[in-house]
Amino acid sequence: MSSAILEVSPGNIPVFHGRNLKVVDRRVRIAEVVLRCLVCGLGVLAAVLIGSDTQVRVIFSVQKKARFTDMKALVFLVIADGIVAAYSLIQCLRCVVSMIRGSVLFNRPLAWIIFSGDQVMAYVMLAAVAAAAQSAVFAKLGQPELQWMKICDMYGKFCNEVGEGIASALVVSLSMVAVSCLSAFNLFRLYGGKSSSMW
């Protein structure tokens, strides 16, 4: 630590410049790539689990097919999962190219765009998971005061698979929050001092 120089950023955040900066930069890059790959993979998994889920029940000789399109919150979740997975794939490719080149395309305007995009995706996923979880609770427990039935008693397989998709989407949303924290770290490091350019 003796070779490190401690500076104070405009936000009064200690910023270290020294030998360990490259080690920290590499770890942040690797963590970002891993998280973005996780978001992409689990986002696709959640969208496929929920989007392909169906179950047919015969009620009084009438066939009723349960699909994710019957609940608008699940439609929102599938769309959000797809958008976030595609966004994460693009950002993951950007990170990998940056790591391979060893140089950076990283400047303040680009950092602000990435930070803003990550924030939007994190909020979209949190909203989608919250809406889907609320709908899932109503499907599981019903709402006797409003005479809403416990749908999961009739469509157990459908509800189980939707639950697995919502669990995957929850991990996606928490991972997007972590990615947002990393992009905030990357952005505000650019304001730390003359040699704090990250990429």
N, C-alpha and C positions, 0 to 999 in steps of 0.2 A: 504494500500500500504506500510505501515511501516514495515510489516513483510516480504516483498518481497526483494529479493536480485537481483540487476541489474548487469548482466555480459555483456560483449561484445563478440560476436562470431567472428570467423576469418574474416567474411565478414562485420564486423562493424555493425551488426544488433543487437539492444538491445534484450536480452533474459531475461525474468522474471522467477524467480523460487520462489514459495511461495505457500500460501494456495489456491490462485485462479487458480493455474495450473490445478488442477483436474477439475474444472468447465469449463475452456477453452478447455481442452482435451475432455470432454464429449460433449460440444457443437460442436466441430469440427467433432467428430465421428458421431453425429446425422446428422449434415449437409451433411457429406459425404454419409451416408446411404440414406438420402432423395434424394440427387442429383443423386446417382447411380440408385435408383429405378425409378426416373423420366426419366433418360436416357434410361433405359431398357424398360419401358412401352411405352414411346413415340417413341422409335426406332422401336419397334414391330408394333406400330400403323402406323407409316410412311411407313414401308415396306409393310404392308397389304394394306393400302390405294392405294399405287402406284402399287404394284404387282398384285392386283386383279382388277384393273381398266381397263375396255374395253368399247368400243362403236362402234356400227356397223352403217355405212352409206351406202346408195345405191347411186352410182354415175353412171349415164348412164347405168342402169340395172346391174351394177357390184357392188357386196357387198365388201366394204373395212372395215376391222376391225382395229381399233386403239388399240394398246397395248403398254405397257411400254417398251417392247423389241424393238419397232421401234426407240427409242431414246437411244443411248448408254449411255448418261449421266444419264438417269433414271435407267438403269440397274446397273450402278456404284453406284447410290444412294441407291437402294434397297439392294445390296450386302453390302455396307458400313453400312447401318442401321442394318442389321442382325448381322454383325460382332461386331459392337459396343454394340448392345443390349446383345449379348451373353457374351462379355467381362465384361460388367457392371453387369450382373447377377452374374458372378463368383466373381467379386470384392465385390459386395454387400453381398454375402454369407460370404466372408472372413471378412468383417467389422462386420457383425452380430455375427459371431462366436467369434471374438475378443472382442466384447462388452459383450457377455454372459460370456465368460471365465474370463473377467476382467484382464487377463494377455495378454502378447503379444508375438506374433510371430514376433515382429517388430524389425528389426535390419537394419544396413546400407545397406547391399547388397539387402535385400528384399525391402527396401524403394526405392533404385535406380531402381529396376525392376518395381515396381508399378509406380513410377514417369515417367519412360521411356515409359511404356505401355500407361499410360494416355496421354502423349504427342503425341504419335503416333496416338492414337484413335481420339484425338482432331483435329489433322491436317488432318487425313483422312476424318473426317466428314466435316470440313470446305471446303476441296477441292471438296467433293461430292456435297455439297449444292451449292457451287459456280458454278460448272459445270451444275447442274440441273437448277439453276435459270437462267443462261444464255440461256440454251435451251428453257426454258419456256418463256423467253422474245421474242425469235425468233418465237416461236409458236404463241404467242399472237399478236405481232406487225408485224411479217413478216420482210422481208428485200427487199424492192422494187428495190434497186440497183442490187441485185442478182436475182431478179424475184422469191423470195421465198414468198409463200402465207401465209396468216394469217390462220394457221391450226385451231386455236381455234374458228374461225367463223363457221367451219364445224363440229368440235367435241367439242362442248361447255361443255357437261357433263364430258367428259374425262379430259378436261383441268381444270375444277373446282376441280375435285377430286385429280388430280395431284398437283394442287396448295395447297390443304389442306395437302397433304403428304409432300410437300416441306416446308410448314410452320411448321409442326411437326418436320421435320428434322432440321430446323433452330433452334428450341428450343433445340433439342438434341445437336447440335453442340455448342451452347452457354453454355449449361449445362456441356458439356465435358470440355470446357475451364475453367469453374468454378471448376470442379473436378480436373483439372490439377493444378490449383492454390492451392487447398487444399493439393494435394499430394506433391507439391513443399514446402509448409509450413511444412508438416509433415517430409519431408526429411531433410530440412535445420535446423529444430529444433534439429535433432540428432547431429548436429555439434556445438550446442550452449554451451554446458558445461557438466560437469560430471553427473548432475542429470536431464538432459533434455530428457531422453528417453521417448518417447511418449506413447507407447503401452506396 
